[in-house]
């Protein structure tokens, strides 16, 4: 464990929607350079945790400190040191990639010239330079995802929140993004990575946190979780800890219904 001060410190975090606690007592410390694989079933509280840290959700109880500041009392300045790729990106389709990235860079305090210069070079590296002056409405899903990745890193953040960041990317781009994350981690950047693709989480994460029913059900490196659970893959560990063992039965029932067509 990195002995530096944690960049994220969460104590007894609870969030309630109606009668249900989406988060029910989360305690968590995250240190510089960690790649956190933040996983769990739908509704486990992953997105709520991230949105609270981003300042997008209020009404929680407990304490959330980022960069040593209680975000309930801090102004928006801490957000300048954070990058974010949501699972569903709402881009301004009528803008070109250049216009959009210049706009985002300026929101983070960059001047327009620097934002345009940096985003152009990043677009060239990711293979979308030729479409840089085209409207985003004409972009494929993979191209839009690359724009989002660039926008999240344009201002050189210290913490990066990624929700299904590889969605829509081709195999070569996936390999490049994985290498980017490892290099950023080696420089002390903290990456909070949420995905349902277990083999990717297993390979890139230095620490895996599994959320279930609003609580942390597991926390450790993949090797540590594997040793505790006696399972050989993260998918099997996930199944064991969440109690979901119906995948085969549901698949068989689904295929049986499909096979009924035309009989």
C-alpha positions in Angstrom: 0.0 0.0 0.0 1.3 3.5 -0.9 2.1 5.3 2.3 1.4 8.7 0.8 -1.7 10.6 2.0 -4.8 9.3 0.4 -6.2 11.3 -2.5 -9.7 9.9 -1.8 -10.9 9.2 1.8 -14.5 8.1 2.3 -16.0 7.4 5.8 -19.4 5.8 6.5 -20.9 7.0 3.2 -24.6 6.4 3.0 -27.1 7.4 0.3 -30.8 6.6 0.4 -33.4 6.7 -2.3 -36.8 6.3 -0.7 -36.7 3.3 1.6 -33.6 1.8 0.1 -30.0 2.5 0.9 -28.0 2.5 -2.3 -24.9 3.0 -0.3 -24.9 1.6 3.2 -21.7 2.5 5.1 -18.8 2.7 2.6 -15.3 3.2 4.1 -12.6 3.7 1.6 -9.1 5.2 1.2 -7.5 5.5 -2.2 -3.8 6.4 -2.7 -1.8 8.0 -5.6 -0.9 5.6 -8.4 -3.6 3.1 -7.7 -5.8 1.7 -10.5 -9.0 0.9 -8.7 -11.3 -1.6 -10.4 -14.7 -0.6 -9.0 -17.2 -3.4 -9.8 -20.5 -4.8 -8.7 -23.9 -5.7 -10.0 -26.3 -3.1 -11.5 -27.8 -1.1 -8.6 -24.9 -1.9 -6.3 -24.0 1.8 -5.9 -21.0 2.2 -8.1 -22.3 5.1 -10.2 -23.7 6.8 -7.1 -20.3 6.7 -5.3 -18.6 8.3 -8.3 -21.3 10.9 -8.8 -21.0 11.9 -5.1 -17.2 12.3 -5.5 -17.8 14.4 -8.6 -20.2 16.7 -6.7 -23.1 15.7 -9.0 -25.2 14.1 -6.2 -26.1 15.6 -2.9 -28.2 14.3 0.1 -25.6 11.7 1.3 -24.4 11.2 4.8 -20.8 10.5 5.9 -17.6 12.3 4.9 -15.9 12.4 1.5 -12.5 14.0 1.3 -10.6 14.5 -2.0 -7.1 15.9 -2.0 -7.6 16.4 1.7 -10.7 18.6 1.4 -14.2 17.7 2.5 -16.1 18.1 -0.7 -19.2 19.2 1.1 -17.3 22.3 2.2 -14.9 22.7 -0.7 -15.6 24.9 -3.7 -15.4 23.7 -7.3 -11.6 24.0 -7.5 -10.9 20.4 -6.6 -12.8 19.4 -9.8 -10.1 20.9 -12.0 -7.9 18.1 -10.9 -10.4 15.4 -11.9 -11.2 13.8 -15.3 -14.3 11.9 -16.0 -15.6 9.6 -18.7 -19.3 8.6 -18.1 -20.8 5.4 -19.4 -23.3 7.4 -21.5 -21.7 10.6 -22.9 -23.8 13.6 -23.7 -21.7 15.4 -26.3 -22.6 18.5 -28.2 -23.3 16.9 -31.6 -23.4 20.2 -33.5 -19.9 21.1 -32.5 -16.8 19.8 -34.2 -14.3 17.7 -32.1 -12.0 20.8 -32.1 -14.7 23.1 -30.8 -15.9 20.6 -28.2 -12.4 19.9 -26.8 -11.4 23.6 -26.9 -14.6 24.3 -24.9 -13.9 21.5 -22.3 -10.3 22.7 -21.9 -11.4 26.2 -21.2 -13.9 24.9 -18.6 -10.9 23.4 -16.8 -9.0 26.7 -16.9 -6.9 26.2 -20.0 -6.6 28.9 -22.6 -8.1 28.1 -26.0 -4.8 27.9 -27.8 -3.3 25.4 -25.5 -6.5 23.3 -25.4 -6.6 23.2 -29.2 -2.9 22.4 -29.6 -3.0 19.6 -27.0 -6.3 18.1 -28.2 -5.0 18.1 -31.8 -1.9 16.1 -30.9 -3.9 13.6 -28.8 -6.5 13.2 -31.6 -3.6 12.4 -34.0 -2.3 9.7 -31.6 -5.7 8.1 -31.3 -6.3 8.2 -35.0 -9.1 10.8 -35.3 -7.1 13.8 -36.5 -8.7 13.7 -40.0 -12.2 14.1 -38.5 -11.1 16.8 -36.1 -13.0 19.5 -37.9 -16.1 17.4 -38.5 -19.3 17.6 -36.5 -19.5 15.1 -33.7 -22.9 14.0 -35.0 -21.1 12.3 -37.9 -18.8 10.3 -35.5 -19.0 6.5 -34.9 -19.4 5.3 -31.3 -15.7 4.5 -31.1 -14.7 8.0 -32.4 -17.0 9.6 -29.8 -15.4 7.5 -27.1 -12.0 8.7 -28.2 -13.2 12.4 -27.9 -14.5 11.6 -24.4 -11.1 10.1 -23.4 -9.2 13.1 -24.7 -11.6 15.5 -22.9 -11.0 13.7 -19.6 -7.2 13.9 -19.9 -6.8 17.2 -21.7 -6.1 19.2 -18.5 -3.7 16.5 -17.0 -5.9 15.5 -14.0 -4.6 13.8 -10.9 -7.7 11.5 -10.6 -9.4 9.9 -13.5 -12.9 8.4 -13.2 -13.7 6.0 -16.0 -17.1 4.3 -16.5 -16.9 1.6 -19.3 -14.1 3.6 -21.0 -13.4 1.0 -23.7 -16.9 0.9 -25.0 -16.9 1.0 -28.8 -13.2 1.0 -29.2 -11.4 -1.3 -31.7 -8.9 -3.9 -30.4 -5.8 -1.7 -31.2 -7.3 1.3 -29.4 -8.1 -0.9 -26.4 -4.4 -1.9 -26.2 -3.3 1.8 -26.5 -5.7 2.9 -23.7 -4.6 0.1 -21.4 -1.0 1.2 -21.8 -2.0 4.9 -21.3 -3.6 4.0 -18.0 -0.6 2.0 -16.8 1.7 4.9 -17.7 -0.5 7.4 -15.9 -0.6 5.1 -12.8 3.2 4.9 -12.8 3.3 8.7 -12.7 1.2 8.8 -9.6 -2.2 9.4 -11.2 -5.1 7.7 -9.5 -7.6 5.9 -11.7 -11.1 4.8 -10.7 -12.2 2.3 -13.3 -15.7 0.9 -13.4 -16.6 -1.9 -15.9 -18.7 -5.1 -16.3 -15.9 -6.6 -18.4 -14.3 -8.7 -15.7 -11.2 -9.8 -17.7 -10.2 -6.2 -18.4 -10.7 -5.2 -14.7 -8.7 -8.2 -13.7 -5.7 -7.3 -15.9 -5.4 -3.6 -15.4 -6.4 -3.1 -11.8 -3.8 -2.8 -9.0 -6.7 -3.0 -6.5 -10.2 -4.4 -7.0 -13.2 -3.2 -4.9 -16.5 -5.2 -5.3 -19.6 -3.5 -4.2 -22.7 -5.5 -3.3 -26.0 -4.3 -1.7 -24.4 -0.9 -1.0 -21.4 -2.3 0.9 -17.9 -3.3 0.1 -17.9 -7.1 -0.3 -14.2 -7.4 -1.3 -11.2 -5.2 -1.5 -7.7 -6.2 -2.6 -5.5 -7.1 -5.5 -6.7 -9.8 -7.9 -4.1 -12.2 -6.4 -5.3 -11.5 -2.9 -9.0 -12.0 -3.9 -8.1 -15.1 -5.7 -6.3 -16.5 -2.7 -9.2 -15.8 -0.3 -11.9 -17.1 -2.6 -10.0 -20.1 -4.1 -11.4 -19.0 -7.5 -9.3 -18.7 -10.6 -11.0 -15.7 -12.3 -12.5 -12.4 -11.3 -15.7 -13.5 -13.0 -15.9 -16.5 -10.6 -15.0 -14.4 -7.6 -17.8 -11.9 -8.6 -20.3 -14.8 -8.9 -19.3 -16.2 -5.5 -19.5 -13.0 -3.6 -22.7 -11.7 -5.2 -24.5 -15.0 -5.0 -25.5 -14.9 -8.6 -25.3 -18.5 -10.0 -28.2 -18.6 -12.4 -26.4 -17.5 -15.6 -26.3 -21.0 -17.0 -30.0 -21.7 -16.2 -31.1 -18.3 -17.7 -29.0 -18.8 -20.8 -30.6 -22.3 -21.4 -34.1 -20.9 -20.9 -33.4 -18.1 -23.3 -32.0 -20.3 -26.0 -34.9 -22.7 -25.5 -37.4 -19.9 -26.3 -35.3 -18.9 -29.3 -35.4 -22.5 -30.6 -39.1 -22.6 -30.3 -39.5 -20.1 -33.2 -40.5 -21.9 -36.3 -41.2 -25.2 -34.6 
